[in-house]
Amino acid sequence: MLRIISIALIACGALLIFWGFGAQESIQSQISEFFTGTPSESARWYLLLGIAALVAGVLGLYSSFRSR
């Protein structure tokens, strides 16, 4: 069961990172980055949550294989 959840977390994390890079290239984010020097909040949250889900999934998958 832990493997299935870990694989789902890895897949969701990869999707969130993909959407984060897409949101970072949007017009709104580029305008925000031009004036403030940082990308938009939504792009930042997608990337942060994607990385967190990806790391949690990899750690869960590692621990499920290690406990065998």
C-alpha positions, 0 to 999 in steps of 0.5 A, a space after each residue: 500500500 505504501 508503494 502505491 501512495 509513494 508512486 502517486 506522490 511521485 506522479 503528482 509531484 512531477 505534474 505540479 513541477 510541470 505546471 509550475 514551470 508552465 505557470 512561470 512562463 505565463 504572461 502574468 508571471 513574466 510581468 510580475 517578474 519584470 516588476 518585482 524580480 520574482 515569479 508569481 505566487 502560483 508558480 512558486 507554490 506549484 514548484 514548492 509543493 511539487 518538490 515536496 511531493 516528489 521528495 516524500 514519494 521517493 522517500 516513501 518508495 525507498 523505505 518500502 523497498 528497504 523494509 523488505 
